[in-house]
Amino acid sequence: MINDRLKSIFNPISLGRWTLDHDLLRSVTDAKAPQRYQHLLHLSHHPDTAFVRVASPTSDGAPTHSSTVSIPRDQLESLYNLLCSKFQALWTPRATLQVSNGYAYDLGEFIIRLGELRQAGNPPQPRGVVVAITSKEAADDSDASSSLDEPVSIRKEASAQEDYETTQALIQDLWLKFGDNQAKQFTGSVPSADSLVHDFEEVKIWCDLLRLRG
């Protein structure tokens, strides 16, 4: 198992259990209209917050028009029930996915969260294993070594891009040591200094992945 290989190779610090809850709803439209998807997502490392994302995919499945908002965690169930009852002419439930027995680990530079993804049912159906590798390092805003002839905004953008590419290379190297190189992979964009934008980028990645599994 991936969890066993991770622990045997790196001996990471355990951060305890990690959970994920995801409800996927599909728009009720005529056959010719593009379908929209609404995601209701909670991640246990954002304990007090849930996320709602609405996306309209193109013919190849890539979202083109989307919006994401955060709501208090305790309002998530009420919102789902509202959509399924009062707005059933607009939205229909498609799948509920959960990771209820996942784990999180600290590897120094990275946080790794993993667990078996299951689709709710009787009995629950396994839908694969999900692994999230997140860098703990934020991009350094200082750039004293850059040429003063270059605009500050360009220097910072170039530095952020270089940091991002370096981090992605490190993540790939880490994954190859304990993971499955045949697994479907999703990556984020250049990190933002705005924590909310950063969280929404994480939500986008999860929703894109979970829609395919749902």
MITOR-853013 format. One record per residue (C-alpha): residue number from 1; x, y, z. Coordinates in nm, 4 decimals, m for minus. Example, Ala and Ser with C-alpha at 12.3 -4.5 7.8 and 13.67 -1.06 7.14 Angstrom:
// residues 2
<1; <1.2300; m0.4500; 0.7800>>
<2; <1.3670; m0.1060; 0.7140>>
END
This chain:
// residues 214
<1; <0.0000; 0.0000; 0.0000>>
<2; <0.1036; 0.3599; m0.0640>>
<3; <0.0610; 0.4450; 0.3036>>
<4; <0.2953; 0.1633; 0.4089>>
<5; <0.5578; 0.2570; 0.1483>>
<6; <0.5464; 0.6200; 0.2560>>
<7; <0.6040; 0.5325; 0.6224>>
<8; <0.8763; 0.2765; 0.5544>>
<9; <1.0762; 0.5042; 0.3217>>
<10; <1.0452; 0.8414; 0.4981>>
<11; <0.9368; 0.7683; 0.8570>>
<12; <0.7212; 1.0851; 0.8511>>
<13; <0.5629; 1.2676; 1.1442>>
<14; <0.1983; 1.1705; 1.1728>>
<15; <m0.0503; 1.4595; 1.1787>>
<16; <m0.3434; 1.2313; 1.2547>>
<17; <m0.6546; 1.1481; 1.0601>>
<18; <m0.7572; 1.3327; 0.7460>>
<19; <m1.1051; 1.3368; 0.5924>>
<20; <m1.2737; 1.4621; 0.2771>>
<21; <m1.6448; 1.4985; 0.1977>>
<22; <m1.7674; 1.5846; m0.1505>>
<23; <m2.1172; 1.6109; m0.2945>>
<24; <m2.1517; 1.6500; m0.6699>>
<25; <m2.4688; 1.7844; m0.8299>>
<26; <m2.5411; 1.8157; m1.2016>>
<27; <m2.7588; 2.0801; m1.3618>>
<28; <m3.0986; 1.9782; m1.4977>>
<29; <m3.0989; 2.1008; m1.8578>>
<30; <m3.2155; 1.9923; m2.1973>>
<31; <m2.9915; 1.7589; m2.3940>>
<32; <m2.8431; 2.0357; m2.6102>>
<33; <m2.7407; 2.2686; m2.3279>>
<34; <m2.3978; 2.2257; m2.1657>>
<35; <m2.4185; 2.0696; m1.8231>>
<36; <m2.2983; 2.2531; m1.5163>>
<37; <m2.1669; 2.0915; m1.2019>>
<38; <m2.1943; 2.2099; m0.8438>>
<39; <m1.9430; 2.0827; m0.5895>>
<40; <m1.9881; 2.0950; m0.2137>>
<41; <m1.6521; 2.0170; m0.0553>>
<42; <m1.5156; 1.9913; 0.2962>>
<43; <m1.1531; 1.9112; 0.3791>>
<44; <m1.0629; 1.8412; 0.7397>>
<45; <m0.7510; 2.0599; 0.7203>>
<46; <m0.9961; 2.3512; 0.6758>>
<47; <m1.2038; 2.2475; 0.9785>>
<48; <m1.4405; 2.5438; 1.0005>>
<49; <m1.4850; 2.6117; 0.6292>>
<50; <m1.6602; 2.4415; 0.3403>>
<51; <m1.6397; 2.5328; m0.0260>>
<52; <m1.8992; 2.5564; m0.3001>>
<53; <m1.7828; 2.5544; m0.6611>>
<54; <m1.9969; 2.5802; m0.9764>>
<55; <m1.8302; 2.4925; m1.3060>>
<56; <m1.9506; 2.4719; m1.6678>>
<57; <m1.7331; 2.2280; m1.8644>>
<58; <m1.6584; 2.2419; m2.2334>>
<59; <m1.7027; 1.9462; m2.4652>>
<60; <m1.3644; 1.8052; m2.3599>>
<61; <m1.4522; 1.8288; m1.9901>>
<62; <m1.2319; 2.1264; m1.8975>>
<63; <m1.4087; 2.3912; m1.6859>>
<64; <m1.4387; 2.7258; m1.8637>>
<65; <m1.6760; 2.9265; m1.6446>>
<66; <m1.6534; 2.8706; m1.2720>>
<67; <m1.6984; 3.0379; m0.9375>>
<68; <m1.5984; 2.9337; m0.5869>>
<69; <m1.7187; 3.0610; m0.2506>>
<70; <m1.6508; 2.9576; 0.1068>>
<71; <m1.9212; 2.9053; 0.3688>>
<72; <m1.9193; 2.7977; 0.7353>>
<73; <m1.8801; 2.4220; 0.7684>>
<74; <m2.1984; 2.3857; 0.9722>>
<75; <m2.4072; 2.5270; 0.6851>>
<76; <m2.2992; 2.2669; 0.4308>>
<77; <m2.5616; 2.0021; 0.5075>>
<78; <m2.8408; 2.2608; 0.5062>>
<79; <m2.7273; 2.3897; 0.1675>>
<80; <m2.7189; 2.0397; 0.0213>>
<81; <m3.0685; 1.9634; 0.1508>>
<82; <m3.1942; 2.2941; 0.0114>>
<83; <m3.0529; 2.2199; m0.3333>>
<84; <m3.2021; 1.8708; m0.3357>>
<85; <m3.5488; 1.9840; m0.2225>>
<86; <m3.6282; 2.3443; m0.3182>>
<87; <m3.3997; 2.3549; m0.6246>>
<88; <m3.4507; 2.0054; m0.7620>>
<89; <m3.5761; 2.1568; m1.0874>>
<90; <m3.2260; 2.3021; m1.1348>>
<91; <m2.9916; 2.0495; m0.9712>>
<92; <m2.9878; 1.6735; m0.9312>>
<93; <m2.7496; 1.4814; m0.7013>>
<94; <m2.4914; 1.2764; m0.8851>>
<95; <m2.2468; 1.1289; m0.6339>>
<96; <m2.1245; 1.1592; m0.2769>>
<97; <m1.7566; 1.0781; m0.2234>>
<98; <m1.5734; 1.0482; 0.1063>>
<99; <m1.2358; 0.9785; 0.2573>>
<100; <m1.3169; 0.8801; 0.6155>>
<101; <m1.0045; 0.6852; 0.7067>>
<102; <m0.7282; 0.9016; 0.5629>>
<103; <m0.4034; 1.0182; 0.7178>>
<104; <m0.1838; 1.3270; 0.7016>>
<105; <0.1951; 1.3340; 0.7403>>
<106; <0.4622; 1.5982; 0.7820>>
<107; <0.7750; 1.5418; 0.5729>>
<108; <0.9474; 1.8681; 0.6617>>
<109; <0.9047; 2.0648; 0.3392>>
<110; <0.5818; 1.8916; 0.2465>>
<111; <0.2492; 1.7814; 0.3881>>
<112; <0.1113; 1.4571; 0.2459>>
<113; <m0.2549; 1.3645; 0.2819>>
<114; <m0.3896; 1.0336; 0.1554>>
<115; <m0.6759; 0.7939; 0.1905>>
<116; <m0.9124; 0.5577; 0.0130>>
<117; <m1.1876; 0.7365; m0.1748>>
<118; <m1.5302; 0.5742; m0.1494>>
<119; <m1.8646; 0.6533; m0.3093>>
<120; <m2.1515; 0.6579; m0.0621>>
<121; <m2.3910; 0.3659; m0.0945>>
<122; <m2.4873; 0.0393; 0.0667>>
<123; <m2.2200; m0.0829; 0.0666>>
<124; <m1.9832; 0.2058; m0.0148>>
<125; <m1.7972; 0.1556; m0.3423>>
<126; <m1.4178; 0.2038; m0.3610>>
<127; <m1.3187; 0.4697; m0.6157>>
<128; <m0.9412; 0.4637; m0.5763>>
<129; <m0.6794; 0.6195; m0.3525>>
<130; <m0.6139; 0.9935; m0.3395>>
<131; <m0.2790; 1.1458; m0.2435>>
<132; <m0.2199; 1.5201; m0.1997>>
<133; <0.1343; 1.6556; m0.1700>>
<134; <0.1476; 2.0197; m0.0624>>
<135; <0.4543; 2.2369; m0.0185>>
<136; <0.4792; 2.4263; 0.3097>>
<137; <0.7181; 2.6807; 0.1647>>
<138; <0.5750; 3.0148; 0.0485>>
<139; <0.7432; 3.2050; m0.2297>>
<140; <1.0001; 3.4539; m0.1010>>
<141; <0.8848; 3.8068; m0.1784>>
<142; <1.2363; 3.9488; m0.1565>>
<143; <1.4479; 3.9582; m0.4732>>
<144; <1.7616; 4.1488; m0.3842>>
<145; <1.9794; 3.9517; m0.6252>>
<146; <1.7828; 4.0534; m0.9354>>
<147; <1.8928; 4.3262; m1.1719>>
<148; <1.7697; 4.6714; m1.0731>>
<149; <1.7095; 4.7442; m1.4419>>
<150; <1.4235; 4.4947; m1.4396>>
<151; <1.0786; 4.6057; m1.3091>>
<152; <0.9989; 4.4728; m0.9621>>
<153; <0.6713; 4.3122; m1.0770>>
<154; <0.8493; 4.1149; m1.3495>>
<155; <1.1252; 4.0061; m1.1096>>
<156; <0.8689; 3.8802; m0.8590>>
<157; <0.6694; 3.6990; m1.1272>>
<158; <0.9816; 3.5306; m1.2629>>
<159; <1.0947; 3.4367; m0.9122>>
<160; <0.7526; 3.2920; m0.8271>>
<161; <0.7513; 3.0889; m1.1485>>
<162; <1.0995; 2.9522; m1.0778>>
<163; <1.0008; 2.8626; m0.7215>>
<164; <0.6883; 2.6900; m0.8494>>
<165; <0.8778; 2.4862; m1.1089>>
<166; <1.1373; 2.3855; m0.8500>>
<167; <0.8651; 2.2793; m0.6066>>
<168; <0.6855; 2.0760; m0.8737>>
<169; <1.0114; 1.8965; m0.9577>>
<170; <1.0657; 1.8136; m0.5895>>
<171; <0.7084; 1.6858; m0.5584>>
<172; <0.7525; 1.4648; m0.8650>>
<173; <1.0757; 1.3238; m0.7242>>
<174; <0.9067; 1.2594; m0.3895>>
<175; <0.6091; 1.0897; m0.5541>>
<176; <0.8270; 0.8591; m0.7628>>
<177; <0.9898; 0.7292; m0.4442>>
<178; <0.6700; 0.5963; m0.2868>>
<179; <0.3819; 0.6428; m0.5329>>
<180; <0.2461; 0.5002; m0.8542>>
<181; <0.3750; 0.6718; m1.1671>>
<182; <0.0682; 0.5479; m1.3594>>
<183; <m0.1686; 0.7467; m1.1379>>
<184; <m0.3682; 1.0403; m1.2703>>
<185; <m0.1998; 1.3633; m1.1552>>
<186; <m0.3353; 1.7138; m1.0994>>
<187; <m0.1182; 2.0161; m1.0240>>
<188; <m0.1888; 2.3710; m0.9120>>
<189; <m0.0864; 2.7015; m1.0600>>
<190; <0.1791; 2.9424; m0.9288>>
<191; <0.1030; 2.9978; m0.5574>>
<192; <m0.0651; 3.3208; m0.4566>>
<193; <0.0277; 3.5364; m0.1595>>
<194; <m0.3478; 3.5681; m0.0958>>
<195; <m0.4395; 3.2747; 0.1287>>
<196; <m0.8005; 3.2684; 0.0059>>
<197; <m0.6913; 3.2500; m0.3584>>
<198; <m0.4495; 2.9716; m0.2607>>
<199; <m0.7336; 2.7789; m0.0910>>
<200; <m0.9620; 2.8243; m0.3922>>
<201; <m0.6888; 2.6882; m0.6214>>
<202; <m0.6671; 2.3817; m0.3971>>
<203; <m1.0464; 2.3454; m0.4139>>
<204; <m1.0372; 2.3648; m0.7946>>
<205; <m0.7896; 2.0779; m0.8117>>
<206; <m0.9955; 1.8604; m0.5780>>
<207; <m1.3204; 1.9332; m0.7637>>
<208; <m1.1670; 1.8572; m1.1042>>
<209; <m1.0368; 1.5258; m0.9745>>
<210; <m1.3510; 1.4265; m0.7840>>
<211; <m1.5852; 1.5043; m1.0745>>
<212; <m1.4024; 1.2412; m1.2791>>
<213; <m1.4328; 0.9912; m0.9957>>
<214; <m1.8004; 1.0715; m0.9344>>
END
